């Protein structure tokens, strides 16, 4: 959600954030940086002027970016800023991140499946970091680098983007596209040789930005993955779980469940409580009121113990202790304690994807609890243990 503009109540537009980041994946054409910056700075209306620029590239791509963009000569990034009077933008060699292999050596190209995975994880890590700052707005360019790098950048942004974040591709008019001598349209005449060995004036070039719409899946990514380090594949799997139809399988003998394809071990009391509501969902039965807070209820104790006996059938001492504890019935404190522990366990493993598997009170007064799954989504039987 966009933070509000102080004093107005309206959401902040991307250009109003104090930290504005341009992030690009580049290969052997560092021109995409100046082309994109030009297009952003010269766009009609509300311009998005980055306060910092970050690149992710290969070893050779980094060398080209340093020499072409940041050197004293030709120094095309500094020239662009001077030519168009742009404000100070943080961009130096520290803002260029180089892809490395598993031994820390710079990758000169992306040639293998392992290289692909490392590129995907590095892009994911970078975008996750940028979007973790609530005072930032991120603009991702997929105009450079290998096609797979552009794909990963777009997908990673889709997984982590907030409403203020944007994705784009830069469009360059003929005959300037893919010309090594072209970096942006100059406000003065500059003649270059194009890739087909013809002459052209860079003052006549046209560069525009094509903003790419995307669907934000941030709500489907586990909070733990948004905050910590996780691979591209792990984050994608988390989003998929949140979007797939819920499926719950209970293995009482194994003291575990499978929820959304994830196997979770549960303590006996929490599993028994979940099973009470799972059986009602499976039978299409309605919600239940919680046990009375003050007066223990025998009916609730019987429901609970029926499930507990399935789970702890071979643990007579434990079963007898639990039966003794509930001999006078189950009260509201016992119920709410194990309900809270169950919720904490499921959300700790599944994050936002836990929602369909939580026992819901319906938001009504007095509360009535249920597991809001269809009968087709619930089953009982063996669940294979996590490897």
BAPAVO-933476 format. One line per field, with one value per residue (C-alpha): residue number from 1; residue in three letters; x negated, y negated, z negated. Coordinates in steps of 0.2 Angstrom, whole numbers, plus 5000, padded with zeros to 4 digits. Each point is the difference from the previous one (the first is absolute). Layout:
// BAPAVO-933476
i	[NUM ...]
aa	[ALA ...]
x	[X ...]
y	[Y ...]
z	[Z ...]
// end
This chain:
// BAPAVO-933476
i	[1 2 3 4 5 6 7 8 9 10 11 12 13 14 15 16 17 18 19 20 21 22 23 24 25 26 27 28 29 30 31 32 33 34 35 36 37 38 39 40 41 42 43 44 45 46 47 48 49 50 51 52 53 54 55 56 57 58 59 60 61 62 63 64 65 66 67 68 69 70 71 72 73 74 75 76 77 78 79 80 81 82 83 84 85 86 87 88 89 90 91 92 93 94 95 96 97 98 99 100 101 102 103 104 105 106 107 108 109 110 111 112 113 114 115 116 117 118 119 120 121 122 123 124 125 126 127 128 129 130 131 132 133 134 135 136 137 138 139 140 141 142 143 144 145 146 147 148 149 150 151 152 153 154 155 156 157 158 159 160 161 162 163 164 165 166 167 168 169 170 171 172 173 174 175 176 177 178 179 180 181 182 183 184 185 186 187 188 189 190 191 192 193 194 195 196 197 198 199 200 201 202 203 204 205 206 207 208 209 210 211 212 213 214 215 216 217 218 219 220 221 222 223 224 225 226 227 228 229 230 231 232 233 234 235 236 237 238 239 240 241 242 243 244 245 246 247 248 249 250 251 252 253 254 255 256 257 258 259 260 261 262 263 264 265 266 267 268 269 270 271 272 273 274 275 276 277 278 279 280 281 282 283 284 285 286 287 288 289 290 291 292 293 294 295 296 297 298 299 300 301 302 303 304 305 306 307 308 309 310 311 312 313 314 315 316 317 318 319 320 321 322 323 324 325 326 327 328 329 330 331 332 333 334 335 336 337 338 339 340 341 342 343 344 345 346 347 348 349 350 351 352 353 354 355 356 357 358 359 360 361 362 363 364 365 366 367 368 369 370 371 372 373 374 375 376 377 378 379 380 381 382 383 384 385 386 387]
aa	[UNK UNK UNK UNK UNK UNK UNK UNK UNK UNK UNK UNK UNK UNK UNK UNK UNK UNK UNK UNK UNK UNK UNK UNK UNK UNK UNK UNK UNK UNK UNK UNK UNK UNK UNK UNK UNK UNK UNK UNK UNK UNK UNK UNK UNK UNK UNK UNK UNK UNK UNK UNK UNK UNK UNK UNK UNK UNK UNK UNK UNK UNK UNK UNK UNK UNK UNK UNK UNK UNK UNK UNK UNK UNK UNK UNK UNK UNK UNK UNK UNK UNK UNK UNK UNK UNK UNK UNK UNK UNK UNK UNK UNK UNK UNK UNK UNK UNK UNK UNK UNK UNK UNK UNK UNK UNK UNK UNK UNK UNK UNK UNK UNK UNK UNK UNK UNK UNK UNK UNK UNK UNK UNK UNK UNK UNK UNK UNK UNK UNK UNK UNK UNK UNK UNK UNK UNK UNK UNK UNK UNK UNK UNK UNK UNK UNK UNK UNK UNK UNK UNK UNK UNK UNK UNK UNK UNK UNK UNK UNK UNK UNK UNK UNK UNK UNK UNK UNK UNK UNK UNK UNK UNK UNK UNK UNK UNK UNK UNK UNK UNK UNK UNK UNK UNK UNK UNK UNK UNK UNK UNK UNK UNK UNK UNK UNK UNK UNK UNK UNK UNK UNK UNK UNK UNK UNK UNK UNK UNK UNK UNK UNK UNK UNK UNK UNK UNK UNK UNK UNK UNK UNK UNK UNK UNK UNK UNK UNK UNK UNK UNK UNK UNK UNK UNK UNK UNK UNK UNK UNK UNK UNK UNK UNK UNK UNK UNK UNK UNK UNK UNK UNK UNK UNK UNK UNK UNK UNK UNK UNK UNK UNK UNK UNK UNK UNK UNK UNK UNK UNK UNK UNK UNK UNK UNK UNK UNK UNK UNK UNK UNK UNK UNK UNK UNK UNK UNK UNK UNK UNK UNK UNK UNK UNK UNK UNK UNK UNK UNK UNK UNK UNK UNK UNK UNK UNK UNK UNK UNK UNK UNK UNK UNK UNK UNK UNK UNK UNK UNK UNK UNK UNK UNK UNK UNK UNK UNK UNK UNK UNK UNK UNK UNK UNK UNK UNK UNK UNK UNK UNK UNK UNK UNK UNK UNK UNK UNK UNK UNK UNK UNK UNK UNK UNK UNK UNK UNK UNK UNK UNK UNK UNK UNK UNK UNK UNK UNK UNK UNK UNK UNK UNK UNK UNK UNK UNK UNK UNK UNK UNK UNK UNK UNK UNK UNK UNK UNK]
x	[5000 4994 4996 5010 4993 4999 5015 5009 5006 4997 4988 4983 4995 4984 4991 5004 4990 4984 4991 5002 4991 4996 4995 4994 4993 4987 4989 4989 5010 4998 5009 5017 4996 4998 5014 5012 4994 5003 5017 5005 4993 5008 5017 5014 5010 4994 4982 4992 4982 4990 4990 4989 4996 4996 4994 4999 4989 4986 4981 4998 5017 4992 4984 5010 5012 4985 4990 5015 5011 4989 4983 4994 5000 5012 5010 5017 5010 4991 5003 5018 5002 4991 5009 5017 4996 5005 4999 4987 5002 4991 4991 4982 4991 5007 5017 4995 5003 4991 5008 4988 4999 5001 4981 5002 4992 5008 5011 4996 5016 5015 4997 5006 5015 4990 4996 5018 5005 4987 5006 5018 4995 4989 5014 5013 4988 4998 5018 5005 4988 5005 5019 4997 4997 5017 4993 4994 5009 4991 5000 4993 4994 4999 4993 4982 4992 5005 5018 5000 4993 5014 5013 4993 5000 5018 5006 4991 5008 5017 4996 4994 5007 5010 5013 4986 4988 4999 4993 4995 4991 4992 5003 4987 5004 4991 4986 4993 5006 4985 4988 4984 4998 5017 5004 5015 5007 4988 5007 4987 4994 4989 4997 4996 4998 5015 4999 5003 4985 5011 4999 5013 5003 5003 5010 5013 5002 5016 5000 5016 5005 5012 5007 5004 5016 4998 5010 4993 4999 4992 5015 4997 4982 4996 4995 4984 4995 5003 4989 4986 4989 5009 4997 5010 5008 5005 5009 5009 5005 5007 5010 5007 5006 5010 5008 5004 5016 4998 4998 4999 4995 4999 4989 5005 4988 4985 5005 4998 5011 4997 5007 4998 4986 4990 4998 5001 4997 5013 5000 5014 5012 4999 5002 5015 5008 4998 5007 5016 5004 4993 5012 5014 4994 4999 5018 5006 5005 5002 4989 4999 5000 4984 5001 5007 4986 5006 5008 4991 5011 5000 5006 4985 4988 5008 4998 4982 4995 5008 4987 4986 5002 4997 4984 4993 5007 4983 4996 5011 4992 5002 5018 5004 4992 5010 5016 4998 4996 5017 5010 5011 5001 4991 5001 4997 4982 4995 5008 4993 4982 4999 5009 4987 4986 5007 5002 4982 4993 5009 4996 4982 4998 5012 5001 5015 5004 5005 5017 5011 4994 5003 5015 5011 5012 5010 4998 5017 5005 5002 4986 5003 4985 4997 4987 5006 4995 5012 5002 4990 4985 4999 4993 4993 4986 4981 4989 4982 4987 4990 4983]
y	[5000 4982 4990 4984 4983 4990 4988 5006 5018 5005 5014 4995 5002 5008 4983 4994 5013 4994 5015 5004 5014 5005 5018 5008 5017 4997 5010 4993 4984 4988 4988 5006 4990 4983 5004 5004 4986 4988 5007 4998 4983 4993 5008 4988 4997 5007 5005 5014 4994 5013 4996 5015 5013 5018 5013 5018 5007 5012 4997 4994 4990 4991 4996 4992 4990 4993 4995 4994 4992 4995 4996 4982 5003 5004 5001 5000 5001 4984 4992 5004 4992 4984 4999 5000 4992 5015 4999 5011 5018 5013 5011 5006 5017 5005 5000 5013 5018 5014 5018 5013 5019 5011 4997 4981 4998 4987 5007 4994 5007 5010 5017 5014 5004 4996 4983 4997 5005 4989 4985 5003 5001 4984 4990 5006 4995 4983 4996 5007 4988 4985 5003 5003 4981 4992 4983 5007 5001 5012 4999 5016 5000 5016 4992 5008 5016 5017 5004 5011 4986 4989 5014 5002 4982 4998 5015 4995 4983 5008 5011 4985 4984 4987 4988 4987 5012 5000 5011 4994 5003 4986 4997 4992 4994 5006 5000 4997 5016 5012 4987 5000 4981 4995 4997 4987 4987 4985 4982 4995 5008 5015 5011 5019 5015 5012 5019 5001 4988 4985 4982 4994 4985 5004 4984 5008 5016 5004 5010 5004 5011 5014 5004 5018 5004 5015 5008 4998 5017 4992 5005 5018 5001 5006 4986 5010 5000 4982 4996 5013 5007 5013 5007 4995 5017 4999 4984 5006 5015 4990 4989 5015 5008 4985 5000 5018 5008 5005 5019 5007 5017 5006 5015 5003 5015 4991 4984 4989 4991 4995 4983 4992 5013 4997 5013 4993 5010 4995 5003 5012 4987 4988 5014 5007 4982 4998 5018 4995 4987 5009 5014 4988 4992 5017 5004 4983 4995 4983 4989 5003 4988 5000 5009 4989 4990 5003 5017 5015 5009 5019 5000 4990 5012 5015 4993 4996 5016 5010 4993 5000 5019 5003 4990 5007 5017 5008 4987 5006 4989 4984 5005 5003 4983 4991 5009 4996 4981 5000 5011 4985 4994 4988 4981 4985 4997 5018 4997 4983 5005 5014 4991 4986 5012 5008 4984 4995 5016 5000 4982 5002 5013 4995 4981 4992 5016 5007 4990 5014 5013 4989 5002 4985 4992 4992 4982 5001 4999 5012 5008 5016 5010 5010 5006 4991 5014 5009 5019 5004 4990 5011 5018 5012 5012 5003 4985 5003 4992 4985 5006]
z	[5000 5004 4985 4999 5005 4983 4998 5015 4996 5018 5005 5005 5019 5004 5004 4982 4991 4992 5006 5019 5007 5018 5001 5016 5005 5014 5011 5013 5004 4985 5011 4993 4984 5008 5012 4986 4989 5015 5003 4982 4998 5016 4998 5001 4984 4984 5002 4990 4997 4991 4985 5003 5013 4998 5013 5000 5014 5005 4998 5017 4999 4984 5009 5014 4988 4991 5015 5011 4986 4985 5008 5002 5019 5007 4984 5008 4984 4994 5017 5000 4983 5005 5017 4992 4983 4990 4981 4991 5002 4990 5013 4999 5001 4983 5008 5013 4994 5009 5001 4993 5000 4985 4997 5000 5018 5011 5014 5017 5007 4996 5008 4988 4990 4985 5006 5004 4982 4993 5011 4994 4982 5001 5009 4987 4986 5007 5003 4983 4992 5010 4996 4982 4997 4997 5006 5017 5017 5012 5019 5008 5018 5010 5016 4998 4996 5006 5002 4985 4989 5006 4996 4983 4996 5006 4990 4985 5000 5002 4984 4990 5007 4991 5008 5003 5009 5019 5015 5017 5016 5010 5018 5012 5017 5016 5004 4983 4991 4997 5005 4989 5002 4995 4982 5000 5011 4998 4999 5013 5016 4999 5015 4997 5011 4998 5000 5019 5002 5004 4992 4989 4988 4982 4998 5012 4990 4990 4984 4990 4986 5002 4982 4998 4990 4988 4986 4983 4990 4985 4989 5004 4995 4982 4989 4994 5019 5002 4985 5002 5014 5011 5017 5015 5000 4982 5002 5015 4991 4986 5011 5009 4984 4996 5017 5001 4994 4982 4996 4982 4996 4982 4994 4982 4998 5007 4990 5016 5013 5018 5003 5017 5005 4984 4987 4982 4984 4986 4982 4995 4992 5014 5013 4990 5000 5018 5003 4991 5013 5014 4998 4999 5016 5008 4995 5005 4982 4994 4988 4981 4985 4990 4983 4985 4992 4983 5000 5008 5013 5001 5018 5006 4990 5008 5018 4996 4992 5014 5011 4987 4998 5019 4998 4984 5000 4996 4987 4985 4987 5010 5005 4982 4994 5013 4996 4981 5005 5009 4988 4995 5018 5012 4995 5011 4994 5005 5017 5004 4994 5013 5013 4999 5000 5016 5009 4995 5006 5017 5004 4995 5013 5014 4997 5009 5009 4983 5000 5007 4987 4985 4989 5003 4987 5014 4993 4991 4983 4991 5010 5009 5006 5016 5012 5016 5012 5012 4997 5016 4993 4984 4998 4988 5003 5000 5004 5005 4988 5006 5007]
// end
